[in-house]
Amino acid sequence: MSVLARWACLLAALLALWPAVAAAADSKDAGTTATVASYAVERDAKARLVRITLVLSEPRTSLKQRFIGQGAFEVVIPNAEPAAKLPRTVNVSKEAVSELELTRPDKSTDLVVSLKLSQPVRCRAYGVDKKVVIEAAFPGEEPKPPVLPPVAAPGEQKITAEFVDTDIRVIIAALAAQSGSNLVVMPTLEGTYSLSLRGVTLNQALDALWEAWGLLTRELPGPIVLVGSTEQLGATAVDESFPVPPGWTAADAWAVLDRQFGLLHLTVPLADIPAAGPLTVHGPLREIAAARRRMRTLPAGGPAKLAAPVEVEEPLYVPLLPGERIKELASKQGVACDVLSTTADGTLVWLRGPEGKLAALRAVADKLKEQLTSRPAGPARPQWRGPQPQGQTGDGS
């Protein structure tokens, strides 16, 4: 007989004997009732499992076990019962297993051991001498997610770019793509520019465009930022809210803006604004843009950290305005003004005062110039009511 034939005969014999072996085990378990005297719960960190050991008065080997969904594992011990004083329910709280419960259904001699699982795990049960062991393999520590750098808000991402004689629309599109912001260009804005940026925010890049070429930005709902020239957007009246820097109060921040930008005013009384801000300001966009940049440059820590205003002196020629009118405007801005010469076409004055106040005075003079030049032409030059320059008559002769 070949070796293969011998193995086949042996296997057939084992299969024939198996029912008898199983029946013998069942009959053995079906004899005397086994009492569960105690149980122990332990966490085996090395083996990565929770082990529950039940100590019985009689051995039990034929156990039935099954999962009930993913939240419970059930083991049936034939012809068994818990000891009278043994707790039927215990809070395990061993990671994989949250609760152990012993029950004996009505009209049944079997004992049901139920494990409530805190998460899906691998479970098994087996009998060893006078013990029934139930094991639940709990998962290891979850891998910690990689630590990623914080994601900057739109407009705060760093921008690095180089532009040489590049169309302004291409520059704005590149800034929008790198910063994650929505930028829209005025239809009539055109021109080529050279710009080198290294690790700056969108606000810093737009400040550079404003300082170098007078390009203004206006925030629209969306949020969307509209980009245009000073001629296109400068005179547009807008409202804008400025956050108050750390260490400042709304009153202190407004004092700085009020001194430097004479055409701006608050939309609500200062007494109604919380100390922490924000400041909502109304005025022409060219002034708003300058004030926006000024607020971003205020040092943290309050007015005590603010450098003293820079005193400057410079000449200013104002077309169409008499000297007395210019002196009146300068006095309101806190700027010293000396009239150097006055003609029918305009006045040349010498100004002295803080740099910001001189800038505000220039803005007021430009506004008046726009008003005068926009009037329709008439037979006579516009007349000023009030004091006339010495040696001049009301008709400029």
The 8 nearest C-alpha neighbors of each residue, nearest first, counted from 0:
[[1, 4, 2, 5, 3, 6, 8, 7],
 [0, 2, 4, 3, 5, 6, 7, 8],
 [3, 1, 5, 4, 6, 0, 7, 8],
 [2, 4, 6, 5, 1, 7, 0, 8],
 [5, 3, 7, 1, 2, 6, 8, 0],
 [4, 6, 2, 8, 7, 3, 9, 1],
 [7, 5, 9, 3, 8, 4, 10, 2],
 [6, 8, 4, 10, 5, 9, 11, 3],
 [9, 7, 11, 5, 6, 10, 12, 4],
 [10, 8, 6, 12, 11, 7, 5, 13],
 [9, 11, 13, 7, 12, 8, 6, 14],
 [10, 12, 8, 14, 9, 13, 15, 7],
 [11, 13, 15, 9, 10, 14, 8, 16],
 [14, 12, 16, 10, 15, 11, 17, 9],
 [15, 13, 11, 17, 12, 16, 10, 18],
 [14, 16, 12, 13, 17, 11, 18, 19],
 [15, 17, 13, 14, 19, 18, 12, 20],
 [18, 16, 20, 14, 19, 15, 13, 21],
 [19, 17, 21, 20, 16, 22, 15, 14],
 [18, 20, 22, 17, 16, 21, 23, 15],
 [21, 19, 17, 23, 22, 18, 24, 16],
 [22, 20, 24, 18, 23, 19, 17, 25],
 [21, 23, 25, 19, 24, 20, 18, 26],
 [22, 24, 20, 26, 21, 25, 27, 19],
 [23, 25, 27, 21, 22, 26, 28, 20],
 [26, 24, 22, 28, 27, 23, 29, 21],
 [25, 27, 29, 23, 24, 28, 22, 30],
 [26, 28, 24, 25, 29, 30, 23, 31],
 [29, 27, 25, 26, 30, 59, 24, 77],
 [30, 28, 26, 27, 78, 25, 31, 77],
 [29, 31, 27, 28, 26, 32, 78, 25],
 [30, 32, 33, 29, 28, 78, 57, 27],
 [33, 31, 78, 79, 34, 30, 80, 29],
 [32, 34, 79, 57, 56, 55, 31, 78],
 [35, 33, 80, 56, 55, 81, 79, 36],
 [34, 36, 55, 81, 82, 54, 37, 80],
 [35, 37, 82, 54, 55, 34, 81, 56],
 [38, 36, 54, 35, 53, 85, 39, 55],
 [37, 39, 53, 52, 54, 51, 40, 36],
 [38, 40, 52, 51, 41, 53, 37, 50],
 [41, 39, 51, 50, 52, 38, 42, 49],
 [40, 42, 50, 49, 43, 51, 39, 93],
 [41, 43, 49, 44, 48, 50, 93, 40],
 [42, 44, 48, 46, 45, 47, 49, 41],
 [43, 45, 47, 46, 42, 48, 49, 139],
 [44, 46, 47, 43, 48, 42, 49, 139],
 [45, 47, 43, 44, 48, 136, 49, 42],
 [48, 46, 44, 45, 43, 136, 137, 139],
 [47, 49, 136, 137, 43, 135, 46, 42],
 [48, 50, 42, 135, 134, 41, 43, 136],
 [49, 51, 134, 41, 133, 40, 42, 48],
 [52, 50, 40, 133, 39, 132, 134, 41],
 [51, 53, 132, 39, 38, 131, 50, 133],
 [52, 54, 38, 131, 130, 37, 55, 132],
 [55, 53, 130, 37, 35, 36, 38, 129],
 [56, 54, 35, 129, 34, 57, 130, 36],
 [55, 57, 34, 33, 129, 35, 58, 54],
 [58, 56, 33, 55, 129, 59, 34, 32],
 [59, 57, 129, 128, 130, 55, 60, 56],
 [58, 60, 126, 28, 61, 57, 129, 76],
 [59, 61, 126, 62, 58, 125, 24, 127],
 [62, 60, 59, 25, 63, 24, 28, 77],
 [63, 61, 76, 75, 60, 64, 74, 125],
 [62, 64, 75, 74, 61, 76, 65, 73],
 [65, 63, 74, 73, 75, 62, 124, 66],
 [64, 66, 73, 72, 67, 74, 63, 71],
 [67, 65, 72, 68, 71, 73, 69, 64],
 [68, 66, 71, 72, 69, 65, 70, 73],
 [67, 69, 70, 66, 71, 72, 119, 65],
 [70, 68, 119, 71, 67, 66, 118, 116],
 [69, 71, 116, 68, 115, 119, 67, 118],
 [72, 70, 115, 67, 116, 114, 66, 69],
 [73, 71, 66, 114, 113, 67, 65, 115],
 [72, 74, 113, 65, 64, 112, 66, 114],
 [75, 73, 64, 112, 63, 111, 113, 76],
 [74, 76, 111, 63, 110, 62, 64, 77],
 [75, 77, 110, 62, 109, 79, 111, 74],
 [78, 76, 109, 79, 75, 28, 110, 108],
 [79, 77, 109, 108, 32, 29, 33, 76],
 [80, 78, 33, 32, 110, 109, 77, 34],
 [79, 81, 34, 110, 35, 33, 82, 103],
 [82, 80, 35, 34, 83, 85, 36, 79],
 [81, 83, 85, 36, 35, 84, 34, 80],
 [82, 84, 85, 81, 86, 36, 80, 34],
 [85, 83, 82, 86, 81, 87, 36, 37],
 [84, 86, 82, 83, 87, 81, 37, 36],
 [87, 85, 88, 84, 89, 101, 83, 81],
 [86, 88, 101, 100, 85, 89, 102, 81],
 [89, 87, 100, 86, 99, 101, 90, 98],
 [88, 90, 99, 98, 91, 100, 87, 86],
 [91, 89, 98, 92, 97, 99, 88, 100],
 [90, 92, 98, 97, 93, 89, 96, 99],
 [93, 91, 97, 94, 90, 96, 98, 95],
 [94, 92, 96, 91, 95, 97, 42, 49],
 [93, 95, 96, 92, 117, 97, 137, 49],
 [96, 94, 137, 117, 116, 93, 118, 97],
 [97, 95, 116, 93, 94, 117, 98, 115],
 [96, 98, 92, 91, 115, 117, 116, 90],
 [97, 99, 90, 91, 115, 114, 89, 96],
 [100, 98, 114, 89, 88, 113, 91, 90],
 [99, 101, 88, 113, 87, 112, 102, 89],
 [102, 100, 112, 87, 111, 88, 113, 99],
 [103, 101, 111, 110, 104, 100, 112, 87],
 [102, 104, 110, 111, 109, 105, 107, 80],
 [105, 103, 107, 102, 106, 109, 110, 111],
 [104, 106, 107, 103, 108, 102, 109, 110],
 [107, 105, 104, 108, 103, 109, 110, 78],
 [108, 106, 105, 109, 104, 103, 110, 78],
 [107, 109, 78, 79, 110, 77, 106, 103],
 [110, 108, 77, 78, 79, 107, 76, 103],
 [109, 111, 103, 76, 79, 80, 75, 102],
 [112, 110, 75, 102, 74, 101, 103, 113],
 [111, 113, 101, 74, 73, 100, 75, 110],
 [114, 112, 73, 100, 72, 99, 111, 74],
 [113, 115, 99, 72, 71, 98, 116, 73],
 [116, 114, 71, 98, 97, 96, 70, 113],
 [117, 115, 96, 70, 118, 71, 95, 97],
 [116, 118, 95, 96, 97, 115, 94, 70],
 [119, 117, 116, 95, 120, 70, 69, 96],
 [118, 120, 69, 70, 116, 117, 121, 95],
 [121, 119, 137, 136, 118, 135, 122, 95],
 [120, 122, 136, 135, 123, 119, 137, 134],
 [123, 121, 135, 134, 136, 120, 124, 72],
 [122, 124, 134, 133, 135, 125, 121, 64],
 [125, 123, 133, 132, 134, 64, 131, 74],
 [124, 126, 132, 131, 127, 133, 60, 123],
 [127, 125, 131, 60, 130, 59, 132, 128],
 [126, 128, 130, 129, 131, 125, 60, 58],
 [129, 127, 58, 130, 126, 59, 57, 131],
 [130, 128, 58, 55, 57, 127, 54, 56],
 [129, 131, 54, 127, 53, 128, 55, 126],
 [130, 132, 126, 53, 125, 52, 127, 133],
 [131, 133, 52, 125, 124, 51, 126, 130],
 [134, 132, 124, 51, 50, 123, 52, 131],
 [133, 135, 50, 123, 122, 49, 51, 124],
 [136, 134, 122, 49, 48, 121, 137, 120],
 [137, 135, 48, 121, 120, 47, 49, 122],
 [136, 138, 95, 48, 120, 47, 135, 139],
 [139, 137, 136, 140, 120, 47, 95, 141],
 [140, 138, 141, 137, 47, 142, 136, 44],
 [139, 141, 142, 138, 143, 137, 47, 94],
 [140, 142, 143, 139, 138, 144, 137, 145],
 [143, 141, 140, 144, 139, 145, 138, 146],
 [142, 144, 141, 145, 140, 146, 147, 139],
 [143, 145, 142, 146, 147, 141, 140, 148],
 [146, 144, 147, 143, 142, 148, 149, 141],
 [147, 145, 144, 148, 143, 149, 150, 142],
 [146, 148, 145, 149, 150, 144, 143, 151],
 [147, 149, 150, 146, 151, 145, 156, 144],
 [150, 148, 151, 147, 146, 152, 156, 155],
 [151, 149, 148, 152, 156, 147, 153, 155],
 [150, 152, 156, 155, 149, 153, 154, 157],
 [151, 153, 155, 154, 150, 156, 179, 178],
 [154, 152, 179, 180, 155, 178, 151, 156],
 [153, 155, 178, 201, 180, 156, 152, 179],
 [156, 154, 200, 152, 153, 151, 157, 201],
 [157, 155, 178, 151, 154, 200, 158, 153],
 [156, 158, 198, 200, 199, 155, 159, 178],
 [159, 157, 198, 199, 200, 177, 156, 160],
 [160, 158, 197, 196, 198, 157, 199, 161],
 [161, 159, 196, 195, 158, 162, 197, 194],
 [160, 162, 195, 194, 196, 163, 159, 193],
 [161, 163, 194, 193, 165, 195, 164, 160],
 [162, 164, 193, 165, 194, 192, 161, 195],
 [165, 163, 192, 193, 191, 162, 166, 194],
 [166, 164, 191, 192, 163, 162, 167, 193],
 [165, 167, 191, 169, 168, 190, 192, 170],
 [168, 166, 170, 169, 191, 190, 171, 189],
 [167, 169, 171, 170, 166, 172, 184, 189],
 [168, 170, 172, 166, 167, 171, 173, 165],
 [171, 169, 167, 173, 168, 172, 174, 166],
 [170, 172, 174, 168, 173, 169, 175, 167],
 [171, 173, 169, 175, 170, 174, 168, 176],
 [174, 172, 176, 170, 175, 171, 169, 177],
 [175, 173, 171, 177, 172, 176, 178, 170],
 [174, 176, 180, 172, 178, 173, 177, 179],
 [175, 177, 173, 174, 179, 178, 172, 180],
 [178, 176, 174, 175, 179, 158, 173, 156],
 [179, 177, 154, 156, 175, 180, 176, 174],
 [178, 180, 153, 176, 175, 177, 154, 181],
 [181, 179, 175, 178, 153, 154, 182, 176],
 [180, 182, 223, 175, 224, 183, 222, 179],
 [183, 181, 224, 175, 223, 225, 180, 184],
 [182, 184, 225, 226, 224, 185, 181, 223],
 [185, 183, 226, 225, 186, 227, 182, 188],
 [184, 186, 227, 188, 187, 226, 183, 225],
 [187, 185, 188, 184, 189, 227, 183, 226],
 [186, 188, 185, 189, 227, 184, 231, 228],
 [189, 187, 185, 186, 227, 228, 184, 190],
 [190, 188, 167, 187, 191, 166, 168, 186],
 [189, 191, 166, 167, 192, 188, 165, 168],
 [192, 190, 166, 165, 164, 167, 189, 193],
 [191, 193, 164, 165, 194, 167, 166, 163],
 [194, 192, 163, 164, 162, 165, 195, 191],
 [193, 195, 162, 161, 192, 163, 196, 160],
 [194, 196, 161, 160, 162, 197, 193, 159],
 [197, 195, 159, 160, 161, 199, 194, 198],
 [196, 198, 159, 199, 158, 160, 195, 157],
 [197, 199, 157, 158, 159, 196, 200, 156],
 [200, 198, 157, 158, 197, 203, 196, 204],
 [201, 199, 157, 203, 155, 202, 156, 158],
 [200, 202, 204, 154, 203, 205, 178, 155],
 [203, 201, 205, 200, 204, 206, 154, 155],
 [202, 204, 206, 200, 201, 205, 199, 207],
 [203, 205, 201, 207, 206, 202, 200, 208],
 [204, 206, 208, 202, 207, 203, 201, 209],
 [205, 207, 203, 209, 204, 208, 202, 210],
 [206, 208, 204, 210, 205, 209, 211, 203],
 [209, 207, 205, 211, 206, 214, 210, 212],
 [208, 210, 213, 214, 206, 207, 212, 211],
 [211, 209, 207, 208, 213, 212, 206, 214],
 [212, 210, 208, 209, 207, 213, 214, 206],
 [211, 213, 209, 208, 214, 210, 228, 207],
 [212, 214, 209, 229, 210, 211, 228, 215],
 [215, 213, 209, 228, 208, 227, 212, 229],
 [216, 214, 227, 228, 226, 209, 229, 213],
 [217, 215, 226, 225, 224, 227, 218, 214],
 [216, 218, 225, 224, 219, 226, 215, 284],
 [217, 219, 224, 223, 225, 216, 220, 222],
 [218, 220, 223, 224, 222, 221, 217, 225],
 [221, 219, 222, 223, 218, 224, 217, 225],
 [222, 220, 223, 219, 181, 224, 218, 180],
 [221, 223, 220, 219, 224, 181, 218, 180],
 [222, 224, 219, 181, 221, 182, 218, 220],
 [223, 225, 218, 182, 217, 219, 183, 181],
 [224, 226, 183, 217, 216, 184, 182, 218],
 [227, 225, 216, 184, 215, 183, 185, 224],
 [228, 226, 185, 215, 214, 231, 188, 232],
 [227, 229, 214, 231, 230, 215, 213, 232],
 [228, 230, 233, 232, 231, 213, 214, 215],
 [229, 231, 228, 233, 232, 234, 227, 213],
 [232, 230, 228, 229, 227, 233, 234, 185],
 [231, 233, 229, 235, 234, 230, 228, 227],
 [234, 232, 229, 285, 284, 235, 230, 231],
 [233, 235, 283, 232, 284, 236, 285, 230],
 [236, 234, 283, 232, 284, 233, 237, 282],
 [237, 235, 283, 282, 284, 234, 281, 238],
 [238, 236, 281, 282, 284, 283, 235, 239],
 [239, 237, 281, 280, 279, 282, 240, 236],
 [238, 240, 279, 280, 241, 237, 281, 287],
 [241, 239, 279, 278, 277, 280, 242, 238],
 [240, 242, 278, 277, 279, 243, 239, 291],
 [243, 241, 277, 276, 244, 278, 240, 294],
 [242, 244, 276, 277, 275, 249, 247, 241],
 [245, 243, 247, 299, 242, 246, 297, 294],
 [246, 244, 299, 247, 300, 243, 301, 298],
 [245, 247, 300, 301, 299, 244, 248, 302],
 [248, 246, 301, 245, 244, 251, 243, 252],
 [249, 247, 274, 251, 250, 275, 252, 243],
 [248, 250, 274, 252, 276, 251, 275, 253],
 [251, 249, 253, 248, 252, 254, 269, 274],
 [252, 250, 254, 248, 253, 249, 247, 255],
 [253, 251, 249, 255, 254, 250, 248, 247],
 [252, 254, 256, 250, 255, 251, 257, 249],
 [255, 253, 257, 251, 252, 256, 250, 258],
 [256, 254, 253, 252, 258, 257, 259, 251],
 [257, 255, 253, 259, 258, 254, 260, 290],
 [256, 258, 254, 260, 255, 259, 253, 261],
 [259, 257, 255, 256, 260, 254, 356, 261],
 [258, 260, 355, 356, 256, 257, 359, 261],
 [261, 259, 359, 257, 262, 256, 263, 258],
 [260, 262, 359, 263, 257, 259, 258, 332],
 [263, 261, 260, 282, 264, 286, 363, 283],
 [264, 262, 282, 261, 281, 260, 280, 265],
 [263, 265, 281, 280, 266, 282, 262, 257],
 [266, 264, 280, 267, 279, 281, 268, 263],
 [265, 267, 280, 279, 281, 264, 268, 238],
 [268, 266, 265, 269, 271, 272, 279, 270],
 [269, 267, 270, 271, 265, 266, 272, 264],
 [268, 270, 272, 271, 267, 250, 265, 249],
 [269, 271, 268, 272, 273, 267, 250, 274],
 [272, 270, 269, 268, 273, 267, 274, 276],
 [271, 273, 269, 270, 276, 274, 268, 249],
 [274, 272, 276, 275, 271, 249, 277, 270],
 [273, 275, 248, 249, 276, 272, 250, 247],
 [276, 274, 273, 248, 249, 243, 277, 247],
 [277, 275, 273, 249, 278, 274, 243, 242],
 [276, 278, 242, 241, 243, 240, 279, 275],
 [279, 277, 241, 240, 276, 280, 242, 249],
 [280, 278, 240, 239, 266, 265, 241, 277],
 [279, 281, 265, 239, 238, 264, 266, 278],
 [282, 280, 238, 264, 263, 237, 265, 266],
 [281, 283, 263, 236, 237, 262, 287, 284],
 [284, 282, 236, 234, 235, 286, 285, 287],
 [283, 285, 287, 233, 286, 235, 288, 236],
 [284, 286, 233, 288, 287, 283, 289, 229],
 [287, 285, 289, 284, 288, 283, 290, 282],
 [286, 288, 284, 290, 289, 285, 291, 283],
 [289, 287, 291, 285, 286, 290, 284, 292],
 [288, 290, 286, 292, 291, 287, 293, 285],
 [289, 291, 293, 287, 292, 288, 286, 294],
 [292, 290, 288, 294, 289, 293, 287, 295],
 [291, 293, 295, 289, 290, 294, 288, 296],
 [294, 292, 290, 296, 295, 291, 289, 297],
 [293, 295, 291, 297, 296, 292, 290, 241],
 [296, 294, 292, 293, 297, 291, 244, 298],
 [295, 297, 293, 294, 298, 292, 291, 299],
 [296, 298, 294, 295, 293, 299, 244, 305],
 [299, 297, 296, 304, 300, 305, 301, 244],
 [300, 298, 245, 246, 301, 244, 297, 304],
 [301, 299, 246, 304, 245, 298, 247, 302],
 [300, 302, 247, 246, 303, 299, 304, 298],
 [301, 303, 305, 304, 251, 247, 300, 298],
 [302, 304, 301, 305, 300, 306, 298, 299],
 [305, 303, 302, 301, 300, 298, 306, 299],
 [306, 304, 302, 303, 298, 307, 297, 301],
 [305, 307, 308, 304, 303, 302, 309, 298],
 [306, 308, 309, 305, 310, 353, 304, 303],
 [309, 307, 353, 310, 306, 354, 355, 305],
 [308, 310, 353, 354, 311, 307, 352, 355],
 [311, 309, 353, 352, 354, 308, 312, 351],
 [310, 312, 352, 354, 351, 353, 309, 313],
 [313, 311, 351, 350, 352, 310, 314, 349],
 [312, 314, 350, 349, 315, 311, 351, 348],
 [315, 313, 349, 348, 350, 316, 347, 312],
 [314, 316, 348, 347, 349, 317, 313, 350],
 [317, 315, 347, 346, 348, 318, 314, 345],
 [316, 318, 346, 345, 320, 315, 347, 319],
 [317, 319, 345, 320, 344, 346, 316, 368],
 [318, 320, 345, 344, 317, 321, 343, 368],
 [321, 319, 345, 318, 317, 346, 324, 322],
 [322, 320, 324, 323, 346, 388, 345, 325],
 [321, 323, 325, 324, 346, 338, 326, 388],
 [324, 322, 326, 325, 321, 327, 388, 386],
 [323, 325, 327, 322, 326, 321, 328, 320],
 [324, 326, 328, 322, 327, 323, 329, 321],
 [327, 325, 329, 323, 328, 324, 336, 330],
 [326, 328, 324, 330, 325, 329, 323, 331],
 [329, 327, 325, 331, 326, 330, 324, 332],
 [330, 328, 326, 334, 332, 331, 327, 325],
 [329, 331, 333, 327, 332, 328, 334, 326],
 [330, 332, 328, 329, 333, 327, 334, 326],
 [331, 333, 329, 330, 334, 356, 360, 328],
 [332, 334, 330, 331, 329, 335, 356, 352],
 [335, 333, 329, 352, 332, 330, 351, 336],
 [336, 334, 351, 350, 352, 329, 333, 330],
 [335, 337, 350, 349, 326, 334, 329, 348],
 [338, 336, 349, 348, 339, 350, 335, 326],
 [339, 337, 348, 340, 322, 347, 349, 336],
 [338, 340, 348, 347, 337, 349, 341, 346],
 [341, 339, 347, 338, 346, 342, 348, 322],
 [340, 342, 346, 345, 347, 322, 321, 343],
 [343, 341, 344, 345, 346, 340, 395, 321],
 [342, 344, 395, 345, 341, 319, 396, 346],
 [345, 343, 319, 342, 318, 346, 320, 341],
 [344, 346, 318, 319, 342, 320, 317, 343],
 [345, 347, 341, 317, 316, 322, 340, 321],
 [348, 346, 316, 340, 339, 315, 338, 341],
 [347, 349, 338, 339, 315, 337, 314, 316],
 [350, 348, 314, 337, 336, 313, 315, 338],
 [351, 349, 336, 313, 312, 335, 314, 348],
 [352, 350, 312, 335, 311, 334, 336, 313],
 [351, 353, 334, 310, 311, 335, 354, 357],
 [354, 352, 310, 356, 309, 355, 308, 311],
 [353, 355, 357, 356, 309, 311, 310, 358],
 [354, 356, 259, 358, 357, 353, 359, 258],
 [357, 355, 259, 359, 358, 353, 354, 332],
 [356, 358, 360, 354, 359, 355, 361, 353],
 [357, 359, 355, 361, 356, 360, 362, 354],
 [358, 360, 356, 260, 362, 261, 357, 361],
 [361, 359, 357, 363, 362, 358, 356, 364],
 [362, 360, 364, 358, 359, 363, 365, 357],
 [361, 363, 359, 365, 360, 364, 366, 358],
 [364, 362, 366, 360, 365, 361, 359, 367],
 [363, 365, 361, 367, 366, 362, 368, 360],
 [366, 364, 368, 362, 363, 367, 361, 369],
 [365, 367, 363, 369, 364, 368, 362, 370],
 [368, 366, 370, 364, 369, 365, 371, 363],
 [367, 369, 365, 371, 366, 370, 372, 364],
 [370, 368, 366, 372, 367, 371, 373, 365],
 [371, 369, 367, 373, 368, 372, 366, 374],
 [372, 370, 368, 373, 369, 374, 367, 319],
 [371, 373, 369, 374, 370, 368, 375, 367],
 [374, 372, 370, 371, 369, 375, 368, 376],
 [373, 375, 372, 371, 376, 370, 377, 369],
 [376, 374, 377, 373, 372, 371, 378, 381],
 [375, 377, 374, 378, 379, 380, 373, 372],
 [378, 376, 379, 375, 380, 381, 374, 382],
 [377, 379, 376, 380, 381, 375, 394, 382],
 [378, 380, 377, 381, 394, 376, 382, 395],
 [381, 379, 382, 394, 378, 377, 395, 376],
 [382, 380, 379, 383, 371, 394, 377, 319],
 [381, 383, 380, 384, 393, 394, 379, 395],
 [384, 382, 385, 381, 393, 387, 321, 386],
 [385, 383, 382, 386, 387, 393, 381, 324],
 [384, 386, 383, 387, 324, 323, 393, 382],
 [385, 387, 388, 323, 384, 324, 383, 389],
 [386, 388, 389, 385, 391, 393, 392, 323],
 [389, 387, 391, 390, 322, 321, 323, 386],
 [388, 390, 391, 387, 392, 386, 341, 322],
 [389, 391, 388, 392, 387, 396, 341, 395],
 [392, 390, 388, 389, 395, 396, 387, 393],
 [393, 391, 395, 394, 396, 387, 390, 388],
 [392, 394, 395, 382, 391, 387, 383, 396],
 [393, 395, 392, 396, 382, 380, 379, 391],
 [394, 396, 343, 392, 393, 391, 380, 342],
 [395, 394, 392, 391, 343, 393, 390, 342]]
